[in-house]
């Protein structure tokens, strides 16, 4: 790992391959929100950074779990659970006083997505370092493109499911724990299925998995539209 700092090109390529795609997706998803009621930039950045920091915790926990879990499928599920719970924990710290931060339903998934993409950015960076160092730029950038298309989008969608679940309870406070639990289960399930097919399968099924991700993404966008309409209801009530 230390050797990468001796080669500035490798470091630059890893940063570009890891951080730039995550920032692109963050821009893409934030555009789904009402232009007149954007989230505070500072809080979005805080969510992004907090998500990135959780990668270090995830690496430690996942390496530790290897000692006790030998079955690949079980390991995939456990690792997906670790990552989603850590992202939930990270955003909970940022949104610790939600009454002042969350003003409409769609605010929840926006912060969750920012956190998830921070996680994806650092994870991609760490993942790219070895391919770039060992195999050179071509293989490294190919790996980066696949993660840009697949893994980064996965993190955004899976984690936003938890945020969307909370957004749907904006007027149903007493159901918030139930919706959140369902959101967590769905996020872990999607994350696990993606990792299972990527790790078990070959490159031949990548397009199928990627297509499946975009179907979920489209469903997510439709949920966002519902959350925005709910937000318009909040505005009318306030008026």
C-alpha positions in Angstrom: 0.0 0.0 0.0 2.8 2.4 0.9 4.4 1.8 -2.5 1.6 3.6 -4.3 2.8 6.9 -2.9 6.0 6.4 -4.8 4.1 6.3 -8.1 1.9 9.5 -8.4 0.2 8.2 -11.5 -1.1 5.1 -9.8 -2.5 7.3 -7.0 -4.1 9.8 -9.4 -5.7 7.0 -11.4 -7.1 5.4 -8.3 -8.5 8.7 -7.1 -10.1 9.4 -10.4 -11.4 5.8 -10.7 -12.7 5.7 -7.2 -13.9 9.3 -6.3 -15.0 10.7 -9.6 -17.7 8.0 -10.4 -19.1 8.4 -6.9 -19.3 12.2 -7.3 -21.1 11.7 -10.7 -23.7 9.4 -9.1 -24.1 11.9 -6.2 -24.8 14.6 -8.7 -27.2 12.3 -10.6 -29.3 11.4 -7.6 -29.3 14.9 -6.0 -30.8 16.2 -9.3 -33.9 14.1 -8.3 -34.6 16.5 -5.5 -36.5 19.8 -5.7 -34.2 22.5 -7.0 -35.7 25.1 -4.6 -35.1 23.0 -1.5 -31.6 21.5 -1.8 -29.9 19.9 1.2 -27.2 22.0 3.0 -23.9 21.4 1.2 -22.1 21.0 4.5 -24.4 18.2 5.6 -24.2 16.4 2.3 -20.3 16.5 2.5 -20.4 15.3 6.1 -22.6 12.4 5.1 -20.2 11.6 2.2 -17.1 11.7 4.5 -18.8 9.8 7.3 -19.7 7.0 4.8 -16.1 6.9 3.6 -14.7 6.5 7.1 -16.9 3.5 7.6 -14.9 1.6 5.0 -12.1 1.2 7.5 -14.4 -0.2 10.1 -15.9 -2.5 7.5 -12.5 -3.8 6.4 -11.7 -4.7 10.0 -15.0 -6.4 10.7 -15.0 -8.3 7.4 -11.5 -9.6 7.9 -12.4 -10.6 11.4 -15.5 -12.5 10.2 -13.3 -14.7 7.9 -12.0 -16.5 11.0 -15.5 -17.8 11.8 -17.2 -18.0 8.4 -15.9 -20.4 5.8 -19.0 -20.7 3.6 -18.9 -18.2 0.7 -22.6 -17.5 0.5 -22.9 -16.9 4.2 -19.8 -14.6 4.0 -21.4 -12.6 1.2 -24.6 -12.0 3.3 -22.6 -11.2 6.4 -20.4 -8.7 4.6 -23.4 -7.1 3.0 -25.0 -6.8 6.4 -21.9 -5.2 7.9 -21.7 -2.6 5.2 -25.3 -1.6 5.2 -25.5 -1.4 9.0 -22.3 0.7 9.1 -23.8 3.1 6.5 -27.0 3.3 8.5 -24.9 4.0 11.6 -22.9 6.7 9.8 -26.0 8.6 8.6 -27.6 8.3 12.0 -24.7 10.2 13.4 -25.1 12.9 10.8 -28.9 13.1 11.2 -28.8 12.8 15.0 -31.2 15.8 15.3 -33.5 15.0 12.4 -36.2 17.5 13.5 -34.0 20.3 12.4 -32.5 18.6 9.3 -35.3 16.6 7.7 -38.0 19.0 6.4 -39.6 16.7 3.8 -39.7 13.0 3.0 -37.1 12.9 0.2 -34.5 14.4 2.5 -33.9 10.9 4.0 -32.8 9.1 0.8 -30.7 12.0 -0.3 -28.5 11.9 2.9 -28.4 8.1 2.7 -27.2 8.2 -0.9 -24.5 10.7 0.0 -23.3 8.5 2.7 -23.4 5.4 0.5 -21.4 7.1 -2.3 -18.7 8.2 0.2 -18.4 4.6 1.2 -18.3 3.5 -2.4 -15.6 6.2 -3.3 -13.1 5.0 -0.7 -13.9 1.3 -1.3 -13.3 1.8 -5.0 -10.1 3.7 -4.4 -8.8 0.8 -2.2 -10.0 -1.8 -4.7 -8.3 -0.1 -7.6 -4.9 0.3 -6.0 -3.9 -3.3 -6.4 -5.1 -3.8 -10.0 -3.3 -0.6 -11.0 -0.1 -1.5 -9.2 0.0 -5.1 -10.4 -1.6 -5.0 -13.9 -1.1 -1.5 -15.1 -3.5 1.3 -16.1 -5.6 -0.7 -18.7 -6.7 -3.4 -16.4 -7.1 -1.0 -13.6 -9.3 1.3 -15.5 -11.4 -1.6 -16.8 -11.9 -2.7 -13.2 -12.8 0.9 -12.4 -15.4 1.1 -15.1 -17.1 -2.1 -14.0 -17.2 -0.8 -10.4 -18.5 2.6 -11.7 -21.3 0.8 -13.6 -22.1 -1.8 -10.9 -20.8 -1.5 -7.4 -21.1 2.3 -7.0 -24.6 2.2 -8.3 -25.4 -0.7 -6.0 -24.3 1.2 -2.9 -26.4 4.2 -3.8 -29.5 2.1 -4.6 -29.3 -0.4 -1.7 -28.7 2.3 0.9 -31.3 4.7 -0.5 -33.9 1.9 0.0 -33.4 2.4 3.8 -33.8 6.2 3.3 -36.8 5.8 1.1 -38.4 3.5 3.8 -38.0 6.3 6.4 -39.3 8.9 3.9 -42.5 6.9 3.4 -43.1 7.1 7.2 -42.9 10.9 7.2 -46.6 11.0 8.1 -46.6 7.6 9.8 -44.2 8.1 12.7 -45.3 5.1 14.7 -44.5 2.8 11.8 -41.0 4.1 11.3 -39.2 1.2 13.1 -41.2 -1.4 11.0 -40.5 0.4 7.7 -36.8 0.8 8.6 -36.4 -2.9 9.4 -38.0 -3.8 6.0 -35.7 -1.2 4.3 -32.7 -2.8 6.0 -33.7 -6.3 4.9 -34.3 -5.2 1.3 -31.0 -3.3 1.2 -29.0 -6.3 2.5 -30.8 -8.6 0.2 -30.1 -6.5 -2.9 -26.5 -6.1 -1.8 -26.1 -9.8 -1.2 -27.7 -10.8 -4.5 -25.4 -8.4 -6.5 -22.3 -9.7 -4.7 -23.3 -13.3 -5.1 -23.7 -13.0 -8.9 -20.5 -11.0 -9.3 -18.4 -13.3 -7.2 -19.9 -16.6 -8.3 -20.5 -15.8 -11.9 -18.2 -14.8 -14.7 -18.2 -11.6 -16.8 -20.9 -13.0 -19.0 -23.6 -12.3 -16.5 -22.4 -8.7 -15.7 -24.9 -7.1 -18.2 -27.8 -9.1 -16.7 -26.9 -8.0 -13.2 -26.3 -4.4 -14.3 -29.7 -4.5 -16.1 -31.3 -5.7 -12.9 -29.7 -2.9 -10.9 -31.1 -0.3 -13.3 -34.6 -1.8 -13.0 -34.3 -1.3 -9.2 -32.9 2.2 -9.9 -35.9 3.1 -12.0 -38.2 1.8 -9.2 -36.3 3.9 -6.8 -36.7 7.0 -9.0 -40.5 6.4 -9.0 -40.4 6.2 -5.2 -38.5 9.5 -5.1 -41.3 11.0 -7.2 -43.8 9.8 -4.6 -41.7 11.3 -1.8 -41.5 14.6 -3.7 -45.3 14.7 -4.0 -45.5 14.0 -0.2 -43.1 16.9 0.3 -45.4 19.1 -1.7 -48.2 18.1 0.7 -45.9 19.2 3.6 -45.4 22.6 1.9 -49.1 23.1 1.5 -49.8 22.3 5.1 -47.1 24.8 6.2 -48.7 27.5 4.0 
